[in-house]
């Protein structure tokens, strides 16, 4: 198979949109680890930052966490939400 649907559409984007949004104000370590490029250490840092500083006000505030760089943010920005 060459990555195209039978009607000719490219299918790679589906993998990104199939994953649910992650509320970084309530997500546990395991849920945060479903984000692309987020391992246990970074997920734990997100939770620790949230506990120390209170809830994130906007999704890109997660970039304040040590270990979250621009690339990781860009890969996950569609999935990261705050509520």
DAWO-V603565 format. One record per run of one state. SS is the DSSP state (hx for helix, st for strand, lp for the rest). FROM is the first residue (numbers start at 1). LEN is the number of residues. If there is no record, write none. Layout:
((SS | FROM | LEN) (SS | FROM | LEN))
This chain:
((lp | 1 | 3) (st | 4 | 1) (lp | 5 | 5) (st | 10 | 1) (lp | 11 | 3) (hx | 14 | 4) (lp | 18 | 4) (st | 22 | 2) (lp | 24 | 5) (hx | 29 | 4) (lp | 33 | 7) (hx | 40 | 14) (lp | 54 | 5) (hx | 59 | 6) (lp | 65 | 5) (hx | 70 | 7) (lp | 77 | 3) (st | 80 | 2) (lp | 82 | 2))
